[in-house]
């Protein structure tokens, strides 16, 4: 059941800037101790539909603030890689992949891209070597979201936690959206991982090892934003999260050498 609440218009501010000087604009809606970060455009132009989706979610919740439960703040970053979006590239201007530059012992400078091609230097010179990665990681570690939803394309599946409240949120997303969930519950659960390559340095795994639940959603094609199914899933997750008790949140400095796990990346 949604609690009655009053919310202001979306407020935006920059959490940093891209290598090309573009702001990384975060939009805030709602108010509360439980933050939900929704992320699009990490892989730039080739995954433009994830930007269209996050823009649509921002527009919807701005126009329908009553659908944000009391106690929840939505933090929406539609363009996590604005330079790549502008030039039609998956990478930052440096050539580093935005989802191979996150920390952990499994991080590799030379690694596989999302097309299973092994590429020299794709992971960066070091974990968090790229300013966009550092700026987003710093924000995440200060805010400690209750959940991160990260959109990519194209695969038609999702990854997410399996246990506890985080597992319930992932199950709710899978059940409502209908995306396959390899190894998980919900609709299409139990299938083997669809990734045919070793992924290193991904944000989703770093978030898990940092203690922040995350759902990675692969849209079904590189063209369509699939707004309706994802909007319904987000609303379902927000309702479930609002009903859950608030755990005590800790603040942590930016870690060095966080653990890494293969498989939850795009």
N, C-alpha and C positions, 0 to 999 in steps of 0.2 A: 504494500500500500504506500502510495506516494504521500509524503507530508506536504502540507501547504507551506510555501515559501515565496519570498519575493527576491528577484535577482535584478541586477543592473545590466546594462548593455555590456557587450564584450569589451574588455580593456586589453590593449596590446602594449607590449614593450619588447625591446630587443634583449636577448640573452647573450648576444655576441654578434660577430660579423663573419662573413665568409672570406675566403682568400681573395675574392674579387671585390670585396668591400660591401657586399649586400648584407642587410641586417637579417639576423635569425629571429623572426618575429613570433613571439608566443602570445596567444590570446587566452584570456581568462574569462570564464563564465561561472556563475554560482559562487557560493561561499561556504567553506567548511574545512574541517580538519582532514578529510579524506580527499586527496588529490588523485585525479585520473588523467594521465598524460596520453594524448592521442597524437600520433606522429605519422606524417606522410612525406613523400618526396625524398626519402633518403637516397634513392638511386636515380634521382634527377629525371631528365627528359624521357628515357625509355620506360619509366614507370609514372608517367604524367597522370594516369588515371587515379593514382593514390592521392595526388594533390587535389584532383577534382572531388574525390570522395571526402577528404578532410575539410575542404572548403564547404561542401554541401552539409556536412555535420555541423560545422561552425554556423552556417546560415540557419540551419534548422533550430539549433538550441538557442540562438540569439532571438529568433522569432517565437520560440516556444519555451521560455524559461521555466514554465511550470513543469516541464518534463525532466528538469534537473532536480533530483530529490534534495531536500534540506540536508545540510551537512556534507554535501559533495561540491568540490570545485573541479571544473573541467579546465584543463590546460591543453590547448591545441596548437601544435606546431605544424602547419600544413606544408612548409617548404624547408625541410631539414638540409637540403643541398641546393640552394638557389642558383649557384653557378652552373651546376650540372643540368638543372632544369632549363636554364637560359640557352645553353649551347647544345643540348640534346645528348649529354654524356651521363653515364652512370657514376663516374668518378668525380672527386674534387678536382680543382684546377691543377693540383699537383700530380694527378694521375693515381692517387691513392683511393681505394674503395672505401666509402663511408661505413660499410658494414664488415670490414676486415681490420679495422684500426683500433679496436677496443682491447683492453688489457687481458692478461692471463698467460699461464705457462704454455698454452697451446698457440699463442700468437706467433705468426710467421711473417717475415718480410715478403717472402715469395710464396704465393698461395693461389688457390683456385678462385676464379670468378663465378658468377651465377650461371654461366654457360658451361661450367666444368672445364674451363681452359686454365691451365697453370700459367701464371704471369709473374714475372720478376718485379719486385717492388710494390705489388698491389696492396700489401698490408702496411706500407709505410716504413720509415726508417726505424721506428720504435713504436710500442703501444702508446696511443694518445699523442702521436707525433703531429697530428693535424689540428689546427685551431678549432675547427667546427666540432670535432670529437671532444676535445677538452672542454669547450664551452657548454656543450650539452651534458656531459658527464658531471661537471661542476654543479649545474642547475639541478640535476637529478639527485645528487648527493646532499644538497642543501634541503630540497623539498621532500625527498623520500616519498614518492607517490605510492598510493595504495595499490595502483595497477598502472601498467603501461600497455597501450595497444599500438602496435607498430605495423603499418600497412605496406605491403610489397606486391609485386605482380611479376610473372603470372604462373599460378600453379593450381589454384583451387583447393587449397588445404590450409591448415593452421597448426601451430605449435603452441603449447601452453602447459602450465603446471598441472599436476595430477592429484595433489594431496591438499587437505585442509580447505580453508576458505578460497584460496587461490585456485584450487582444483574445481571448486564449485563454480567459480566465476568462468573458468575456461569451459566447463561443461555447459553452462548456460549459453555461452557464446556459440559453441558448436551446435547445440540443440536448436537454437533460434535461427542461426545463419544457414545451417546445413552444410558447412564446409567439412570436408574430411579432416579427421584429427588422428594422424598416425600415432599409434601406441597409446592413445587416450580414450576417453569415454565419449559420450554424445554421439551425434549422427556421424556415421562413417568412421567410428573409432576402431582401433586395433590394427589398422593397416601398417605395413612396414614404412620406414622413412622414405619419402620420394626423392630425397637428395642423393644424387649419384656421385658425389664428390665430398672431399674432406673440407669442411668449412672451419676457418679459424678466425679469431679476433672479432666475433660477432657481438653486437650490442645485446641481443636477447640473452645470450649465455652469461655475459658480464653482469647483466641485471640480476639474473638468477643467483649467481655467486655472491652478489652484493646484498642479497636478501630482499630484492624488489620483484614482486610477481610481474610477469610480462606475457602477453599474448602476441604472437606474430601471425598475421593473416596474409596469405598469398591470394590476391584476387584471381579470378579464373581466367582472365585474359589481360593483355597489355593495353586494351582499348576502353573497356567499359568499367565505370566506377562502382557498379553494383551497390547503389546507394541504399535501396530499400532493405535488403537483407542485412546489411551492416548497421544501418540505423536501428532496426528492430533489435539486433543483437546488443548494441551499445546500451540501448534503453533497458533491456533486460538485465544486463550486468550492473548498471547503475542502481536499479531497484534492489538487486540482491546485496550489493555492497552497502547501500544505505541502511539495510536492515541488520547488518552485522555489527557487533560491538567494535569499538575503536581500540586497537592494540596500542600499547605505549610505543612511541616512535623514537628512535635514536638517530642522532646526527653523527656522521662519520666523515673523516677527511678522505680525499681522493686516494684510493688504494693503489699500492704498487704490487704487481704480481698476483692479481686475483686468480682463482681457479677457473678453468675453461672446460667446456664439454662440447663435443662435436655433434652437429646435427641440427641445431636450431638457428639456422641462418638462411639468408637469401642472397 
